[in-house]
Amino acid sequence: MIDQLLRGNRSFRESYHAENRALYARLSQGQAPATLFITCSDSRVGPERFTGADAGELFVLRNAGNLVPPCCSSGGGDAATIEYAVDVLGVRDIVVCGHSDCGAMKGLLDPASAAHLPRVSAWLAQAESSRRRVSDDGEGRLARTIEHNVLQQLDNLRTHPCVAGALARNAIELHGWVYDIGSGAIRQYDPACGDFVEAGPQEQVEAAQ
């Protein structure tokens, strides 16, 4: 597998990188991403790929379950990444993106399945408030938990002083997404209707109205 990755790097250098020398020359001098993209570590979730973003456009934070621990709950790298993105890079948007068939959310709903993984269990315990937002055990519980977890992480983001300050200045916007692996589609949270709806560019949304 490592040899395959190295062959992939050679192919990248000889094709895409070579065709975009000006872009990478600019990026070698610094970055100015417009969006902090918080998503899961799942190998099936590649934010640059499913959004069509180019190098330098997304500042990405990935962890199991796309969690954002509330401010001051830990001294982990997640808070540092958020602070750097907002206060240094000046991102204009923060996306929290869950995804279908999320293993972390499965573990959250079935703690016994992760009982032999103490670090995983401790990490998922921080998402207990997400589990409590789903009140029933019926069909579709996992999908609802994935959605409510995104909303909970948006609430947690607002506890970070840098985010709260940027929101107060109207300098940043928060977005909740769920990416469907099977279809490739994105659904985004619409506060107007209180639900996740199929996402599209603004001009496409306006044309459909």
MOPECOR-V257878 format. One record per residue. N is the residue number from 1. PSI is psi in radians with two decimals (none if undefined). Layout:
n->N psi->PSI
n->N psi->PSI
//
This chain:
n->1 psi->-0.68
n->2 psi->-0.72
n->3 psi->-0.64
n->4 psi->-0.71
n->5 psi->-0.71
n->6 psi->-0.65
n->7 psi->-0.65
n->8 psi->-0.68
n->9 psi->-0.71
n->10 psi->-0.73
n->11 psi->-0.71
n->12 psi->-0.82
n->13 psi->-0.68
n->14 psi->-0.33
n->15 psi->-1.46
n->16 psi->-0.84
n->17 psi->-0.74
n->18 psi->-0.59
n->19 psi->-0.22
n->20 psi->0.79
n->21 psi->-0.67
n->22 psi->-0.73
n->23 psi->-0.87
n->24 psi->-0.47
n->25 psi->-0.73
n->26 psi->-0.77
n->27 psi->-0.47
n->28 psi->-0.26
n->29 psi->-0.14
n->30 psi->3.02
n->31 psi->2.67
n->32 psi->1.06
n->33 psi->2.59
n->34 psi->-0.27
n->35 psi->2.31
n->36 psi->2.12
n->37 psi->1.95
n->38 psi->2.05
n->39 psi->-3.07
n->40 psi->2.74
n->41 psi->-0.12
n->42 psi->2.31
n->43 psi->-0.30
n->44 psi->-0.10
n->45 psi->1.85
n->46 psi->1.70
n->47 psi->-0.69
n->48 psi->-0.62
n->49 psi->-0.85
n->50 psi->-0.12
n->51 psi->-0.18
n->52 psi->0.31
n->53 psi->2.54
n->54 psi->2.98
n->55 psi->2.38
n->56 psi->-0.09
n->57 psi->-0.45
n->58 psi->2.35
n->59 psi->1.94
n->60 psi->2.30
n->61 psi->2.08
n->62 psi->2.39
n->63 psi->2.99
n->64 psi->2.02
n->65 psi->0.14
n->66 psi->0.91
n->67 psi->2.58
n->68 psi->1.65
n->69 psi->2.46
n->70 psi->2.71
n->71 psi->2.41
n->72 psi->0.10
n->73 psi->-0.36
n->74 psi->2.91
n->75 psi->0.52
n->76 psi->3.07
n->77 psi->-0.28
n->78 psi->-0.83
n->79 psi->-0.67
n->80 psi->-0.70
n->81 psi->-0.75
n->82 psi->-0.82
n->83 psi->-0.77
n->84 psi->-0.74
n->85 psi->-0.73
n->86 psi->-0.86
n->87 psi->-0.43
n->88 psi->-0.90
n->89 psi->-0.38
n->90 psi->0.71
n->91 psi->2.59
n->92 psi->-0.32
n->93 psi->2.54
n->94 psi->2.17
n->95 psi->2.23
n->96 psi->2.05
n->97 psi->1.91
n->98 psi->-3.12
n->99 psi->2.80
n->100 psi->2.70
n->101 psi->0.72
n->102 psi->2.08
n->103 psi->-0.59
n->104 psi->-0.71
n->105 psi->-0.55
n->106 psi->-0.74
n->107 psi->-0.61
n->108 psi->-0.70
n->109 psi->-0.37
n->110 psi->1.34
n->111 psi->-0.53
n->112 psi->-0.50
n->113 psi->-0.34
n->114 psi->0.22
n->115 psi->-0.48
n->116 psi->0.06
n->117 psi->1.48
n->118 psi->-0.65
n->119 psi->-0.69
n->120 psi->-0.79
n->121 psi->-0.74
n->122 psi->-0.69
n->123 psi->-0.81
n->124 psi->-0.41
n->125 psi->-0.44
n->126 psi->-0.23
n->127 psi->0.22
n->128 psi->-0.62
n->129 psi->-0.51
n->130 psi->-0.75
n->131 psi->-0.67
n->132 psi->-0.33
n->133 psi->-0.28
n->134 psi->2.01
n->135 psi->-0.17
n->136 psi->2.91
n->137 psi->0.30
n->138 psi->-3.06
n->139 psi->2.42
n->140 psi->0.15
n->141 psi->-0.70
n->142 psi->-0.80
n->143 psi->-0.72
n->144 psi->-0.65
n->145 psi->-0.71
n->146 psi->-0.77
n->147 psi->-0.83
n->148 psi->-0.52
n->149 psi->-0.70
n->150 psi->-0.80
n->151 psi->-0.66
n->152 psi->-0.68
n->153 psi->-0.56
n->154 psi->-0.72
n->155 psi->-0.73
n->156 psi->-0.65
n->157 psi->-0.68
n->158 psi->-0.25
n->159 psi->-0.22
n->160 psi->2.17
n->161 psi->-0.69
n->162 psi->-0.67
n->163 psi->-0.78
n->164 psi->-0.73
n->165 psi->-0.74
n->166 psi->-0.65
n->167 psi->-0.71
n->168 psi->-0.51
n->169 psi->0.06
n->170 psi->0.60
n->171 psi->-0.03
n->172 psi->2.67
n->173 psi->2.51
n->174 psi->2.48
n->175 psi->2.39
n->176 psi->2.12
n->177 psi->2.71
n->178 psi->2.18
n->179 psi->2.24
n->180 psi->2.03
n->181 psi->-0.73
n->182 psi->-0.73
n->183 psi->-0.35
n->184 psi->0.01
n->185 psi->2.73
n->186 psi->2.34
n->187 psi->2.39
n->188 psi->2.64
n->189 psi->2.25
n->190 psi->1.85
n->191 psi->-0.47
n->192 psi->-0.67
n->193 psi->-0.10
n->194 psi->0.54
n->195 psi->2.96
n->196 psi->2.28
n->197 psi->2.76
n->198 psi->2.31
n->199 psi->2.67
n->200 psi->2.86
n->201 psi->2.67
n->202 psi->-0.69
n->203 psi->-0.55
n->204 psi->-0.69
n->205 psi->-0.77
n->206 psi->-0.65
n->207 psi->-0.50
n->208 psi->-0.25
n->209 psi->none
//
